[in-house]
Amino acid sequence: MQKAMRYAGKATDKEKLLIEARYVQGVEKNQEKYLDLIKQLAQKFPNDKKFHFFLGIYYQQVADEKEKAIEAYSRALSLDPEYGVVLLQLGSVYGQLKDYEKALELFERYAGTSPGDANPLDSMASTYYLMGDIDRAIEKYVDALDLKPDFRDSLITVSYLYALKEDYSEALKRLDTLISATKLPGIQLDGYVYQGFFDLWLGRTAAALDKLRTSPMSLVTRLWRA
């Protein structure tokens, strides 16, 4: 980032502003200055959808100003109605506002523009869960896993939902899939920890301890490092 700033003077006006914005956000950690630069970019280049997206992200995740986030995301969508990541983020804003029907509508649009992407299906599943419709949530998580069998978040959450329905055998089976589908120790650890919790919940203390001891990194070591 420092090298990019050093040579930013050789870039175009748009690239120079963008480099400076990323620098003040990532290196200086100056969110107010970052916002000012992104606003400048959105004003100078109003037909560049990504700058409105960046504004939306700022208002949603940093400033917690959901109405401004909706306005910025909507502007980006007016430039590209199939802008998948914006459909996803705008849907999540409406989910935070508990307007679940609007959120589902946007996730459906996202799924239509990205038929091979598991993300919108996972987001629909999360929305159905928040609505209290556990069966529909499971259905959508399974649909997401059909597209991406090693999708960590879907595997963990669908396992939790099966456990919520007291179908512990299916919950544990989903976690077995998570553990075998990845070579990443951190993700395997999540699977072992959840399995250990379910075993403990069922009164199988020895099995729970065995899961934690045989995981890539014991839970005690993980907590100690934290």
C-alpha positions in Angstrom: 0.0 0.0 0.0 2.9 2.4 0.7 4.4 1.7 -2.7 1.0 2.3 -4.3 0.7 5.6 -2.6 4.3 6.5 -3.6 3.6 6.1 -7.2 -0.1 7.2 -7.2 0.8 10.4 -8.9 1.5 8.5 -12.1 -2.0 7.0 -12.1 -5.3 8.4 -13.5 -7.4 10.7 -11.3 -9.8 7.8 -10.6 -7.0 5.4 -9.7 -5.2 7.9 -7.6 -8.3 8.6 -5.5 -9.0 4.9 -5.2 -5.4 4.2 -4.1 -5.6 7.0 -1.5 -9.0 5.7 -0.3 -7.7 2.2 0.2 -4.5 3.6 1.9 -6.3 5.7 4.4 -8.7 2.9 5.2 -6.2 0.0 5.4 -3.1 1.8 6.7 -4.1 5.0 8.4 -7.4 3.5 9.7 -9.0 6.8 9.1 -12.7 6.0 8.3 -13.9 9.6 8.0 -11.2 10.4 5.4 -12.0 7.2 3.6 -15.7 8.1 3.4 -14.8 11.5 2.0 -12.7 10.0 -0.7 -15.3 7.4 -1.7 -17.9 10.2 -1.9 -15.6 12.1 -4.2 -15.2 9.1 -6.4 -19.0 8.5 -6.5 -19.6 12.2 -7.4 -16.8 12.4 -10.0 -17.6 9.1 -11.6 -21.4 8.6 -11.0 -21.7 5.8 -13.6 -19.1 3.6 -11.9 -21.2 1.2 -9.9 -18.5 0.0 -7.6 -18.1 3.4 -5.9 -21.8 3.3 -4.9 -21.2 -0.2 -3.7 -18.3 0.9 -1.5 -20.5 3.7 -0.1 -23.2 1.1 0.7 -20.7 -1.2 2.5 -19.4 1.8 4.5 -22.9 2.9 5.6 -24.0 -0.7 6.3 -20.9 -2.1 8.1 -19.1 0.9 9.5 -21.6 3.7 10.1 -24.7 1.5 10.7 -26.8 3.9 8.7 -29.1 1.4 6.9 -31.2 4.0 5.0 -28.1 5.5 3.4 -26.8 2.0 2.7 -30.0 1.2 0.9 -29.8 4.5 -1.1 -26.2 3.7 -2.2 -26.9 0.1 -3.1 -30.0 1.1 -5.0 -27.9 3.5 -7.0 -25.5 0.8 -7.9 -28.3 -1.5 -9.0 -29.8 1.3 -11.2 -26.5 1.1 -13.1 -26.4 -2.7 -13.1 -29.6 -4.6 -12.1 -27.7 -7.9 -12.0 -24.9 -6.7 -9.7 -24.8 -9.8 -7.6 -22.8 -8.7 -4.6 -25.0 -5.6 -4.3 -28.2 -7.7 -4.4 -26.7 -9.8 -1.6 -25.7 -6.9 0.5 -29.0 -5.0 0.0 -30.9 -8.2 0.9 -28.9 -8.4 4.1 -29.8 -4.8 5.0 -33.5 -5.6 4.6 -32.9 -8.7 6.7 -31.4 -6.6 9.4 -34.5 -4.4 9.2 -36.6 -7.5 9.6 -38.2 -6.9 6.2 -37.7 -10.6 5.3 -39.9 -10.7 2.3 -37.9 -7.9 0.6 -34.7 -9.7 1.6 -35.9 -13.0 0.0 -36.9 -11.1 -3.1 -33.4 -9.7 -3.5 -31.8 -13.1 -2.8 -34.0 -14.7 -5.4 -32.9 -12.1 -7.9 -29.3 -12.8 -7.0 -29.8 -16.5 -7.4 -31.3 -15.8 -10.9 -28.3 -13.9 -12.0 -25.8 -16.4 -10.5 -27.3 -19.9 -11.0 -24.1 -21.7 -9.9 -23.5 -19.6 -6.8 -24.4 -21.2 -3.4 -24.3 -17.8 -1.6 -27.8 -16.6 -2.4 -29.3 -19.9 -1.4 -27.4 -19.8 1.9 -28.7 -16.3 2.5 -32.2 -17.4 1.8 -31.8 -20.2 4.2 -30.6 -17.8 6.9 -33.6 -15.6 6.3 -36.0 -18.5 6.6 -34.3 -19.4 9.9 -34.8 -15.8 11.2 -38.4 -16.1 10.2 -38.7 -19.3 12.3 -39.3 -21.5 9.3 -36.8 -24.2 10.1 -37.9 -26.7 7.4 -37.6 -24.2 4.6 -34.2 -23.1 6.0 -32.9 -26.6 5.9 -34.3 -27.1 2.4 -32.3 -24.0 1.2 -29.2 -25.0 3.0 -29.3 -28.4 1.3 -29.8 -26.7 -2.0 -26.7 -24.6 -1.3 -24.7 -27.7 -0.5 -25.8 -29.4 -3.7 -24.0 -26.6 -5.5 -21.0 -26.4 -3.1 -20.7 -29.6 -0.9 -17.9 -28.1 1.2 -19.7 -24.8 2.0 -18.6 -24.4 5.6 -21.3 -22.0 6.8 -24.1 -24.0 5.3 -22.8 -27.3 6.7 -22.4 -26.0 10.2 -25.8 -24.2 10.2 -27.7 -27.0 8.7 -26.1 -29.3 11.3 -27.3 -27.0 14.0 -30.8 -26.9 12.6 -31.0 -30.7 12.4 -29.9 -30.8 16.1 -32.6 -28.2 16.8 -35.1 -30.6 15.4 -33.4 -33.3 17.6 -32.2 -35.2 14.5 -28.8 -35.7 16.0 -27.7 -38.5 13.7 -28.2 -36.2 10.6 -26.5 -33.3 12.5 -23.4 -35.4 13.2 -23.4 -36.8 9.6 -23.3 -33.2 8.2 -20.3 -32.4 10.4 -18.6 -35.6 9.2 -19.0 -34.2 5.7 -17.5 -30.9 6.8 -14.4 -32.6 8.3 -13.8 -34.9 5.3 -14.5 -32.2 2.7 -11.7 -29.9 3.7 -7.9 -30.1 4.4 -7.9 -26.9 6.3 -7.3 -27.6 10.0 -9.2 -24.6 11.2 -12.4 -25.7 9.4 -11.9 -29.3 10.5 -11.6 -28.0 14.1 -15.1 -26.3 13.8 -16.5 -29.7 12.8 -14.9 -31.5 15.7 -15.9 -28.9 18.2 -19.6 -29.0 17.1 -19.5 -32.8 17.2 -18.1 -32.6 20.7 -20.8 -30.3 21.8 -23.6 -32.5 20.4 -22.0 -35.6 22.0 -21.8 -33.7 25.3 -25.4 -32.5 24.9 -26.5 -36.2 24.5 -24.6 -37.2 27.6 -21.8 -38.9 25.7 -19.0 -37.2 27.7 -16.2 -39.7 26.7 -17.1 -39.3 23.0 -17.1 -35.6 23.3 -13.7 -35.5 24.9 -12.4 -37.9 22.3 -13.6 -35.6 19.5 -11.8 -32.6 21.0 -8.6 -34.5 21.7 -8.4 -35.9 18.2 -9.1 -32.6 16.5 -6.3 -30.8 14.5 -5.9 -28.5 17.5 -7.4 -29.1 20.9 -10.0 -26.7 22.1 -7.9 -25.9 25.2 -4.9 -25.0 22.9 -7.2 -22.8 20.7 -8.5 -20.9 23.7 -5.0 -20.6 25.2 -3.7 -19.1 22.0 -6.6 -16.7 21.8 
